[in-house]
Amino acid sequence: MKKSFFAIAMSSVLLASSCAKTAQRDVNDDFDYKVDRFADIEVLRYKVPDFDSLTVNQKALVYYLTEAALWGRDILWDQNYVNNLAIRDLLEGVYTNYKGDKENADFKAFETYIKQVWFGNGIHHHYSTDKFIPTFSREFFTEQIAELPEGMIPANADELVEVIFNPGIAAKRVNQAAGQDLIATSANNFYESGVTQNEVEKYYASIKKADDSTPISYGLNTRIRKADGKIVEEPYRLGGLYGDAIAHIVENLDSASNYAENNAQRAIIRSLIDFYTTGDLKTFDEYSILWAEDTDSQVDFINGFIESYGDPLGMKGSWESIVNFKNIPASERTETLSANAQWFEDNSPVDSIFKKKEVKGVSAKVITAAILAGDAYPSTPIGINLPNANWIRAAHGSKSVTLENITQAYDAASHGNGFNEEFVIDAETSQLLDDYLFITDNLHTDLHECLGHGSGRLLPGVDPDALKVHGSTIEEARADLFALYYLADPKLVEIGLLDNPEAYKAEYYKYILNGLMTQLMRIEPGKDVEEAHMRNRKLIAEWAYEHGKDANVIELINRDGKTFVKINDYEALRGLFGKLLAEIQRIRSTGDYEAATNLVETYAVKVDPSLHKEILDRYAGLDIAPYKGFVNPVYTPVRDENGRITDVTISYPENYVEQMLRYSKNYSGIKH
Ligand code: ZN
């Protein structure tokens, strides 16, 4: 599970904290964070501090893991939509062969479009999952195609042009609209066209074993198609679907295993290779257990079919990889939380029958990302908690990470963007955010990932997928509420993570402001809130606003036609968070689908159109991109005459276009 970045509210108000345990900003930082800006996107660059402090072996390990990461890129593109790779080839062909005037309006619009497609890993927006609407003319595009050298014009060029320009084709990658056939109406490529939701649900119901206490992650690594009218699963594996790309991943994992830091890590890599070789989900569970239990290695990685946000049924894993190494000083913070995990579980406001008697192996660390790939690129989460299988988490623990060099880059890039002046109610609150938002936001991520997701238990016999389409929203709300509730607890001051008992107010203010208002800048006029993390934040903020109305806990103040959030009673707000946490945990523990639906539909989906318009207008004056993402650094191995790596250098030479074109050229792993 990932905690997405609070794109705006957080990045724009972060400032150095006075707390010694968090990262301090380098005031003389002349690193060039800003890379590109187009449509609703800003592309940044992140630093990999301390890469040079790794040993040669660790650097070589990182190098091969980053290669294994980059080779998976096309898997994700193909999972996202069946024509994505062919369309990318066509767009890149036109882009690199263009000989005309680069100031031409059609060309400029085309350039924006190709940048959007790269960012979305396909023709759908990475977040809204709506298909991009081209603003260049169809004539311009077909003329450019006609001018391509022979051999570069695909046989189905007309069909691809129609897909790009006809808004009725593949309109949405992940459709969550209640009452519709979510599979038939979603354009993703996890299910062959023609397959219905009903057929898929029946199929999985028929193969899931009853009373299985260690269920595999059904369907995680397969594409569904129909053969002779029957549902069949095609596994992603060596020799199977995506076998070519997987062969490159395996080759690099194999090289990486030669540089493993220890035997446990070598066994993890071998086990992942086994999984890619067989496609057997039992092997994936064995791998996940080894991975969750390795807390000694400094270098770590995610590589595979992991998160299921791209599937409206929440089963199919989108390919992703993040290679990272532990930030040892900053990890002191999360280690302190982990060491107290049982205390947090025991003292939460949740009904004791839904608590874990024993919280096992909650491991948490602050990491430095070395490469972002697949579904974690260019847009990336700032916190991750894996593995996702509930029974593995319960029996073997889970690993939780905060990507601090990423939050640091967001922070550094956001200075002076005018957000506070526009949206924060008064100077006193702005000061509070300046002083404490960086540390409390990082702590919120830590609490969410290393305690929130790991807390609580399902009652025996409850299907982990019982909340269906609302599962992700409820799960994220559970982790967020756990974090919010405890941010205000004196325990954090007692264990030395905060130096001021009032610090939590910074995160509370930002959370409510974001949930009620500012996150709406990511939504197009007239649209609903759909993404699980956004729904979760809206659910929590709207619920707290509504249930605190009688006591005037949160107030919306109108000043010269502008709406401001005012929090009158922070302690009461904490009480509301605790109350909602208890209810959300009950819903999760008992699989109460009806209550989940009711909460989501009442608070998390519908947008007030006039407030929405006001927010979009206010943002328009600031020119802050609603979404941010990153280009990766470049790693170059230095080898001796036997080919053995003697060093790996890191550099940051590429802009966004250069990186995308290089990845397409060098890591094109799937025939299409
Ligand atoms: Zn989460």
Boltz pocket constraint, residues with backbone or C-beta under 6 A from the ligand:
constraints:
  - pocket:
      binder: B
      contacts: [[A, 1], [A, 2], [A, 3], [A, 448], [A, 453], [A, 475], [A, 476], [A, 479]]
      max_distance: 6.0
